[in-house]
């Protein structure tokens, strides 16, 4: 009984110690940290394989001279199995079983949704286009719209974004996609209340003096309720629809994979940059699903719109979260359903709105990217208000400068300057006929920006057709600017029919950029630049004197520090380490072969000489060193 107990306890303990010893040896010999389960499996397989290998060796059953060889072979087989596992699946790359199960569930869900989206596309006749067919069917635009509508929230949003890219898509497809609408019913109040309680940490009744359960607006991403704070202020509460993030993330994964497939398999997908479009859309939608981003957008645009006649709502940050946004209520009517009362100057309102948008674009670099009549309110006091800051564009200083140069060139009617400014804004192909582009821009300027011309929808259509014709690609930021300007044109027409956008834009450009050319402004700019370079100019004569003196005396030299970067030193050390291990391993292997083929020397067992024992040990060492090099080569670099 005692022997059985000792055996039952001793064998597992011995095996665990063996696993720990092999793991330690692998860490020292290979530089890897294998997990316990991986090492235990390698030990179990290694013991069986090593036993077969040892039985095939001469004299191993009658002598203890090969004890070191036996241990070495055991260790060698186990380390070899660990090395193979590291090459196939490096430590840390294989998730634990719980994550396996989650990944499998996610893959099944994604495959089911992917199959449904594919079936929708084929049902509407889009299958040939997914396989690379060029556009030939005149019904493609309507089929695409119907498929996107049936696809759900994310695909409706995708269609709405594509409808703003006439630089990439044909006009009939763009016109059809503009008909896409968020046709979703309002979420039931109990589920909306759950979101409010989870985000606010309290029941809505404890936060608001009153809360209207019926939304005043509902869309695919969020819905808006009217409420009153306990302090008496009227507010609107924007609530993210329950479960929309989970659905959107799954659909965005499908959109990204589908875009990669179209880029690889279709010529038209590569031509319009479908992967970049998908990545930009995914980033924009994720921002729209985070009301914290919208609150920051609103704060940035609000700061850029101070001192204007356009009102932006304030955000109650203490009550706003990533899924709930509480803003001041703007008391007014959307322009699409408003009638200007008597005494209100529509031209002045239109001029004020255009100036605010141009100032946001050209000066501040943060602008409302979707100023359609539904997002612009006519307030009761006769001013305008802006809503919905989920879609905001941003321009860096370089793009703003290039855009300003484009406006000035258009104002002067200078095709050469217009060409240079346009090429600063877009991504140009490797080869482009700049002279032909200049002539085309000259014709465009004469047609749309000449004396007495009136802007219309054809202006942006012709501009995008020109961009397409020369193979230029408009960055998403600039596309957002053109979309905002094209959208605001309809809003301005609702305020003041016949409003001259070109003339007012020119007047803004003259005021904005003409101020920089005034004598006082030029003098200040030159003074600032001189102050910046004055220290350099002051030190320049002394440095030139030192260089010429050293050159005259033959003492001028150039000092170059090799491997000054720590990363370069690490690379060289690693390379030398691997070369040294390879040389040692090869030397040990060569010596092992020579010793195993040498007869003579002291006999340590039947048909076994001392030279053979040394040869077997050197062979084990050679293989171990080789495994170390293999692991170092295949290990992923961090």
C-alpha positions in Angstrom: 0.0 0.0 0.0 2.8 2.4 0.9 4.7 1.5 -2.3 1.5 2.3 -4.3 1.1 5.6 -2.5 4.7 6.5 -3.1 4.3 5.6 -6.8 1.0 7.6 -7.2 2.6 10.6 -5.6 6.2 10.3 -6.8 5.5 9.9 -10.6 3.4 13.1 -11.0 5.9 15.0 -8.8 8.8 13.7 -10.8 7.1 14.6 -14.1 6.3 18.1 -12.9 9.9 18.6 -11.8 11.0 17.3 -15.2 8.7 19.8 -17.0 10.0 22.7 -14.9 13.6 21.6 -15.6 12.9 21.4 -19.4 11.2 24.8 -19.3 14.2 26.3 -17.5 16.6 24.6 -20.0 14.5 25.9 -23.0 14.7 29.4 -21.5 18.4 29.3 -21.1 19.2 27.4 -24.3 16.7 28.9 -26.7 15.8 32.2 -25.1 12.1 31.4 -25.1 9.5 31.1 -22.3 7.2 28.2 -23.2 4.0 27.7 -21.2 3.5 24.8 -18.8 1.0 22.9 -21.0 3.2 23.2 -24.1 6.3 22.0 -22.1 4.4 19.1 -20.5 3.2 17.9 -23.9 6.8 18.2 -25.3 8.1 16.2 -22.3 5.6 13.4 -22.8 6.3 13.0 -26.5 10.0 13.5 -26.0 10.4 10.7 -23.5 8.7 8.3 -25.9 10.8 9.4 -28.9 14.0 9.5 -26.9 13.5 5.9 -25.6 13.2 4.6 -29.2 16.4 6.6 -30.2 18.4 5.3 -27.3 17.4 1.7 -27.9 18.8 2.0 -31.5 22.3 3.0 -30.1 25.0 0.4 -29.7 25.8 -0.7 -26.1 23.4 1.6 -24.3 21.9 -1.3 -22.3 25.2 -2.5 -20.8 27.1 0.5 -19.9 26.7 3.8 -18.0 29.2 5.6 -20.2 26.5 7.0 -22.3 24.5 8.5 -19.4 25.3 12.0 -20.5 24.4 11.1 -24.0 21.1 9.7 -22.8 20.2 12.8 -20.8 21.3 14.9 -23.8 19.1 13.0 -26.2 16.1 13.3 -23.9 16.7 17.0 -23.6 17.4 17.3 -27.3 14.2 15.7 -28.4 12.1 17.8 -25.9 13.8 21.0 -26.9 13.4 20.1 -30.6 9.7 19.7 -30.1 9.5 23.0 -28.3 11.5 24.6 -31.1 9.1 23.2 -33.7 6.2 24.5 -31.7 7.8 27.9 -31.5 8.3 28.1 -35.2 4.8 27.0 -36.0 3.0 29.0 -33.2 5.3 31.3 -31.1 4.6 31.6 -27.4 1.9 34.2 -26.8 0.4 33.9 -30.3 -2.0 31.1 -29.3 -4.9 32.4 -27.3 -6.2 30.5 -24.2 -9.2 28.1 -24.6 -11.7 30.7 -23.4 -10.5 33.1 -26.1 -10.7 30.2 -28.6 -14.3 29.8 -27.8 -15.1 33.5 -28.1 -13.2 33.7 -31.4 -15.1 30.7 -32.7 -18.4 32.2 -31.7 -17.4 35.5 -33.3 -16.3 33.8 -36.5 -19.6 31.9 -36.8 -21.6 35.1 -36.2 -19.5 37.0 -38.7 -19.8 34.2 -41.3 -23.6 34.2 -40.9 -23.8 37.9 -41.3 -21.3 37.8 -44.2 -23.4 35.2 -45.9 -26.5 37.3 -45.5 -24.9 40.4 -46.9 -23.5 38.4 -49.9 -27.0 37.0 -50.5 -28.5 40.5 -50.5 -25.8 41.7 -53.0 -26.5 38.7 -55.3 -30.3 39.1 -55.0 -30.0 42.6 -56.3 -27.8 41.7 -59.2 -24.4 42.9 -57.8 -22.7 39.5 -57.9 -20.8 40.1 -61.2 -19.4 43.4 -59.9 -18.1 41.7 -56.8 -16.2 39.4 -59.1 -14.6 42.2 -61.1 -17.0 43.0 -63.9 -16.8 46.6 -65.2 -19.9 48.8 -65.0 -22.2 48.2 -67.9 -25.7 47.9 -66.4 -27.7 51.1 -66.2 -29.7 49.7 -63.3 -26.6 49.4 -61.1 -27.2 52.6 -59.2 -30.7 51.6 -58.0 -29.6 48.0 -57.3 -26.8 49.3 -55.1 -29.1 51.6 -53.2 -31.7 48.9 -52.6 -28.9 46.5 -51.4 -27.5 49.0 -49.0 -30.9 49.8 -47.6 -31.6 46.1 -47.0 -28.1 45.6 -45.4 -29.0 47.7 -42.4 -27.7 50.6 -40.4 -24.0 50.4 -41.2 -24.5 49.9 -44.9 -27.0 52.8 -45.1 -24.4 55.0 -43.5 -21.8 53.7 -46.0 -24.1 54.7 -48.9 -24.6 58.1 -47.4 -20.9 58.6 -47.2 -20.4 57.4 -50.8 -23.0 59.8 -52.0 -20.6 62.6 -50.9 -17.8 61.4 -53.2 -18.6 62.4 -56.7 -14.9 62.5 -57.3 -14.9 58.7 -57.2 -18.4 57.5 -58.3 -20.4 58.2 -61.4 -23.1 60.9 -61.2 -26.1 58.6 -61.5 -24.8 56.4 -58.6 -24.2 59.5 -56.5 -27.7 60.8 -57.3 -29.3 57.5 -56.3 -27.3 57.1 -53.1 -28.5 60.6 -51.9 -32.0 59.0 -51.6 -30.8 56.8 -48.8 -32.6 57.6 -45.6 -32.5 56.1 -42.1 -35.9 54.4 -42.0 -35.9 53.0 -38.5 -38.6 53.2 -35.8 -37.8 54.7 -32.4 -36.3 52.4 -29.9 -38.8 51.4 -27.1 -38.6 53.6 -24.0 -37.7 50.8 -21.5 -34.5 50.0 -23.5 -33.7 53.7 -23.8 -34.2 54.1 -20.1 -31.8 51.2 -19.4 -29.1 53.1 -21.4 -29.8 56.3 -19.4 -29.6 54.5 -16.1 -26.4 52.7 -17.0 -24.7 55.9 -18.3 -25.9 58.4 -15.7 -25.8 56.1 -12.7 -29.3 57.2 -11.7 -32.8 57.0 -13.0 -33.7 59.8 -15.4 -36.3 61.0 -12.9 -33.5 61.8 -10.4 -31.5 63.8 -13.0 -34.2 65.7 -14.9 -37.2 67.6 -13.7 -39.1 66.3 -16.8 -38.2 63.9 -19.6 -40.3 63.4 -22.7 -40.3 59.6 -23.4 -41.3 60.2 -27.1 -38.3 61.2 -29.2 -38.4 64.4 -31.2 -36.1 62.8 -33.8 -35.0 59.2 -34.4 -32.2 57.9 -36.7 -30.3 54.6 -37.1 -27.6 55.6 -34.6 -29.3 57.6 -32.0 -32.6 59.3 -31.0 -33.2 62.7 -29.4 -35.5 63.4 -26.5 -36.6 66.7 -25.0 -36.0 67.3 -21.2 -35.7 69.9 -18.5 -33.0 70.0 -15.9 -33.8 70.5 -12.2 -32.2 74.0 -12.6 -35.0 74.8 -15.0 -33.0 74.8 -18.3 -34.5 73.2 -21.4 -32.2 70.6 -23.0 -32.1 67.9 -25.6 -30.8 64.4 -24.7 -29.2 62.4 -27.5 -29.2 58.7 -26.7 -27.3 56.0 -28.6 -29.6 53.2 -29.7 -29.2 50.1 -27.6 -27.0 47.4 -29.3 -26.0 49.6 -32.2 -22.3 49.5 -31.4 -22.2 45.7 -31.4 -24.0 45.5 -34.8 -21.9 48.2 -36.3 -18.6 46.6 -35.2 -19.6 43.3 -36.8 -20.6 45.1 -40.0 -17.5 47.2 -40.1 -15.4 44.0 -39.9 -17.3 42.7 -42.9 -16.9 46.1 -44.8 -13.2 46.0 -44.2 -12.8 42.4 -45.4 -15.0 43.0 -48.4 -13.0 46.1 -49.3 -9.8 44.1 -49.1 -11.3 41.4 -51.4 -12.5 44.0 -53.9 -9.1 45.7 -53.9 -7.4 42.4 -54.7 -9.8 41.0 -57.2 -11.3 44.0 -59.1 -9.7 46.7 -61.2 -12.4 49.3 -60.3 -11.8 48.6 -56.6 -8.2 49.5 -56.9 -9.0 52.5 -59.1 -11.2 54.2 -56.5 -9.0 53.1 -53.5 -11.7 51.0 -51.9 -9.6 49.9 -49.0 -8.8 53.5 -48.0 -12.5 54.4 -48.4 -13.4 51.5 -46.0 -10.8 52.5 -43.4 -12.0 56.2 -43.5 -15.6 55.2 -43.2 -14.9 52.8 -40.3 -13.0 55.5 -38.4 -15.8 58.1 -39.0 -18.5 55.7 -38.0 -16.7 54.8 -34.8 -16.4 58.5 -33.9 -20.1 58.9 -34.6 -20.9 56.1 -32.2 -18.9 57.8 -29.4 -20.7 60.9 -28.2 -17.6 62.0 -26.3 -16.0 62.7 -29.7 -19.1 64.7 -30.8 -18.9 66.7 -27.6 -15.3 67.6 -28.3 -16.2 68.4 -31.9 -18.9 70.7 -30.8 -16.6 72.4 -28.3 -13.9 72.9 -31.1 -16.4 74.3 -33.6 -18.1 76.4 -31.0 -14.7 78.0 -30.1 -14.1 78.6 -33.8 -17.5 80.3 -34.2 -17.3 82.9 -31.4 -18.2 86.4 -32.3 -20.6 85.3 -35.1 -24.4 85.4 -35.5 -24.6 81.6 -35.7 -25.6 79.9 -32.5 -24.2 76.6 -31.4 -25.6 74.6 -28.4 -23.6 74.2 -25.3 -22.8 70.8 -23.8 -23.6 69.8 -20.3 -20.4 67.8 -19.7 -21.3 66.6 -16.2 -24.3 64.7 -17.7 -22.7 63.6 -21.0 -21.0 60.2 -21.6 -20.0 58.1 -24.6 -23.6 57.1 -25.1 -25.6 60.1 -23.8 -25.1 63.7 -24.9 -27.0 66.5 -23.1 -27.1 69.8 -25.0 -28.8 73.2 -24.6 -32.1 73.3 -26.5 -32.1 75.7 -29.5 -35.6 77.0 -29.9 -36.2 77.1 -33.6 -37.4 75.4 -36.7 -35.2 73.5 -39.3 -34.7 75.5 -42.5 -36.2 72.8 -44.6 -39.6 73.5 -43.1 -39.2 77.1 -42.0 -40.5 80.3 -43.6 -38.6 83.5 -43.1 -40.8 86.0 -41.1 -41.2 89.5 -42.3 -38.3 91.8 -41.5 -35.7 89.1 -41.5 -32.9 89.7 -44.0 -32.3 86.4 -45.8 -29.2 87.7 -47.5 -27.6 88.7 -44.2 -28.3 85.3 -42.7 -26.9 83.5 -45.7 -23.8 85.7 -45.7 -23.3 85.0 -42.0 -23.7 81.2 -42.4 -21.3 81.1 -45.4 -18.7 83.2 -43.6 -18.9 81.0 -40.5 -18.3 77.9 -42.6 -15.4 79.4 -44.6 -13.8 80.7 -41.4 -14.1 77.2 -39.8 -12.5 75.7 -43.0 -9.8 78.2 -43.9 -8.9 79.7 -40.5 -9.6 77.3 -37.7 -9.4 73.9 -39.5 -12.4 72.5 -37.7 -15.7 72.7 -39.6 -19.3 71.3 -39.7 -19.1 68.8 -42.5 -22.9 68.4 -43.1 -24.7 71.8 -43.0 -27.8 70.7 -44.8 -31.2 72.5 -44.1 -32.2 69.9 -41.5 -29.1 70.7 -39.4 -29.6 74.5 -39.6 -32.3 76.1 -37.4 -34.0 79.4 -37.8 -34.3 80.5 -34.2 -37.1 82.6 -32.8 -34.9 85.6 -32.3 -34.1 85.6 -36.1 -30.6 84.1 -35.8 -29.3 80.7 -37.2 -28.4 77.7 -35.1 -26.3 74.6 -36.1 -27.0 71.1 -35.0 -25.5 67.6 -35.2 -21.7 67.6 -34.8 -21.2 63.9 -35.3 -19.7 64.7 -38.7 -16.9 67.3 -38.4 -14.0 67.8 -40.7 -10.5 68.8 -39.8 -7.7 70.3 -41.8 -4.1 70.7 -40.8 -2.1 73.9 -41.4 -0.6 72.7 -44.7 -4.0 71.8 -46.2 -5.5 75.1 -45.0 -2.7 77.1 -46.6 -3.1 75.2 -49.9 -6.9 75.7 -49.8 -6.4 79.4 -49.2 -4.0 79.5 -52.2 -6.7 77.7 -54.2 -9.3 80.3 -53.3 -6.9 83.2 -54.2 -6.0 81.6 -57.5 -9.7 81.1 -58.3 -10.4 84.7 -57.4 -7.6 86.0 -59.7 -8.6 83.6 -62.5 -5.0 82.3 -62.6 -5.0 78.8 -64.1 -1.2 78.2 -63.4 -1.6 79.2 -59.7 -4.8 77.2 -59.6 -3.0 74.1 -60.9 -0.2 74.4 -58.4 -2.6 74.8 -55.5 -4.8 71.9 -56.6 -1.7 69.6 -56.9 -0.8 70.6 -53.3 -4.3 69.4 -52.2 -4.6 66.1 -54.0 -2.6 62.9 -54.4 -1.1 63.1 -57.9 -0.2 60.1 -60.1 3.4 59.4 -61.1 2.9 61.0 -64.5 0.6 63.9 -65.3 0.4 66.4 -68.1 0.6 69.6 -66.1 0.2 71.9 -69.1 -3.0 70.1 -70.2 -4.3 70.3 -66.6 -3.6 74.0 -66.6 -5.6 74.5 -69.7 -8.5 72.4 -68.3 -8.5 74.5 -65.2 -8.5 77.7 -67.3 -11.7 76.4 -69.1 -13.3 75.5 -65.8 -12.5 78.9 -64.3 -13.9 80.7 -67.4 -17.1 78.6 -67.3 -17.9 78.7 -63.6 -16.0 81.6 -62.0 -16.0 84.2 -64.7 -17.7 87.5 -64.6 -21.5 87.2 -64.3 -21.4 83.4 -63.6 -23.7 81.9 -61.1 -22.7 78.8 -59.1 -24.8 75.7 -59.5 -24.6 72.0 -58.9 -22.6 71.6 -62.1 -19.6 73.5 -60.6 -18.7 70.7 -58.2 -19.7 68.0 -60.8 -17.3 69.5 -63.4 -14.6 69.9 -60.8 -14.8 66.2 -59.8 -15.0 65.1 -63.4 -11.8 67.1 -64.1 -10.1 65.5 -61.1 -11.1 62.0 -62.3 -9.9 62.7 -65.8 -6.4 63.5 -64.7 -6.2 60.5 -62.3 -6.0 62.8 -59.2 -7.2 61.4 -55.8 -8.8 63.8 -53.4 -8.0 63.2 -49.7 -11.0 62.6 -47.4 -10.4 65.8 -45.6 -10.6 67.9 -48.8 -13.6 65.8 -50.0 -15.3 66.7 -46.8 -14.7 70.4 -47.5 -16.2 70.1 -51.0 -19.1 68.2 -49.6 -19.8 70.8 -47.0 -19.6 73.6 -49.6 -21.9 71.7 -52.0 -24.3 71.1 -49.1 -24.3 74.6 -47.8 -25.2 75.9 -51.3 -28.6 74.4 -51.0 -29.0 75.7 -47.5 -28.1 79.2 -48.6 -30.6 79.0 -51.5 -33.3 78.2 -48.9 -32.4 81.4 -47.0 -31.8 83.6 -50.1 -32.8 82.4 -53.5 -30.1 83.5 -56.0 -27.5 84.0 -53.4 -24.1 84.5 -55.1 -21.8 82.0 -53.3 -18.8 82.8 -55.6 -18.9 86.5 -55.0 -19.3 86.2 -51.3 -16.5 83.6 -51.2 -14.3 86.0 -53.1 -15.1 88.8 -50.7 -14.2 86.6 -47.8 -10.9 85.6 -49.4 -10.1 89.3 -50.1 -10.8 90.2 -46.5 -9.0 87.2 -45.0 -5.9 87.0 -47.2 -5.8 90.7 -48.2 -5.3 91.5 -44.5 -2.1 89.4 -44.6 -0.8 91.5 -47.5 -1.4 94.9 -45.8 1.9 96.8 -45.1 1.5 96.5 -41.4 0.8 92.8 -41.5 3.8 92.2 -43.9 6.0 94.3 -41.6 4.9 92.2 -38.6 5.5 89.0 -40.4 9.0 90.1 -41.5 9.8 91.2 -38.0 8.7 87.8 -36.5 10.8 85.9 -39.1 13.8 88.1 -38.4 13.6 87.5 -34.7 13.5 83.8 -35.3 16.6 83.7 -37.6 18.6 86.5 -35.9 20.4 84.1 -33.4 21.5 81.9 -36.3 22.7 84.9 -38.3 24.7 86.2 -35.3 26.6 82.9 -34.9 27.1 82.3 -38.6 30.2 84.6 -39.1 32.1 82.9 -36.2 31.4 79.5 -37.5 32.4 80.3 -41.1 35.7 81.8 -39.7 36.4 78.5 -37.8 35.7 76.4 -40.8 37.8 78.4 -43.2 40.7 78.6 -40.6 40.6 74.8 -40.1 40.5 74.3 -43.9 43.5 76.6 -44.4 45.6 74.9 -41.8 44.7 71.4 -43.0 42.8 70.6 -39.7 39.3 70.2 -41.1 37.9 66.8 -40.4 34.5 65.1 -40.3 33.6 62.9 -37.3 31.2 60.0 -38.0 30.0 57.8 -35.2 29.3 54.3 -36.3 26.4 52.5 -34.6 25.3 55.6 -32.6 21.8 54.3 -32.5 21.1 51.7 -29.8 18.9 49.7 -32.3 21.9 49.4 -34.7 24.1 48.1 -31.9 21.5 45.5 -30.8 21.2 44.3 -34.4 24.9 43.9 -34.9 25.3 42.1 -31.6 22.4 39.8 -32.4 23.9 39.1 -35.8 27.3 38.3 -34.4 25.7 36.1 -31.7 23.9 34.0 -34.3 27.1 33.8 -36.5 29.1 32.6 -33.5 26.5 30.0 -32.5 26.3 28.8 -36.1 30.1 28.5 -36.2 30.3 26.7 -32.9 27.5 24.4 -33.8 29.1 23.5 -37.2 32.5 22.9 -35.5 30.9 20.7 -32.9 29.0 18.8 -35.5 32.2 18.3 -37.7 34.2 17.1 -34.7 31.4 14.7 -33.8 31.4 13.2 -37.2 35.2 12.8 -37.1 35.1 11.2 -33.7 32.2 8.8 -34.5 34.1 7.6 -37.6 37.4 7.1 -35.7 38.3 3.6 -34.4 40.5 3.0 -31.4 40.9 4.6 -28.1 39.9 3.2 -24.7 36.9 0.8 -24.7 34.1 1.8 -22.4 31.6 -0.8 -23.4 30.9 -3.5 -26.0 31.7 -2.1 -29.4 31.8 1.4 -27.9 34.9 3.5 -27.6 35.6 6.7 -25.6 35.9 8.7 -28.9 32.3 7.5 -29.8 31.1 8.8 -26.4 32.7 12.2 -27.1 31.2 12.2 -30.6 27.7 11.5 -29.4 27.9 14.3 -26.8 29.3 16.8 -29.4 26.5 15.8 -31.8 23.9 16.7 -29.1 25.6 20.0 -28.4 25.8 20.8 -32.2 22.1 20.1 -32.6 21.2 22.2 -29.5 23.2 25.2 -30.9 21.6 24.8 -34.3 18.1 24.8 -32.6 19.0 28.0 -30.8 19.9 29.7 -34.1 16.7 28.4 -35.8 14.6 29.8 -33.0 16.4 33.2 -33.2 15.8 33.3 -36.9 12.0 32.5 -36.8 11.2 34.4 -33.6 9.0 37.5 -34.4 11.0 40.8 -33.9 9.5 43.2 -31.4 
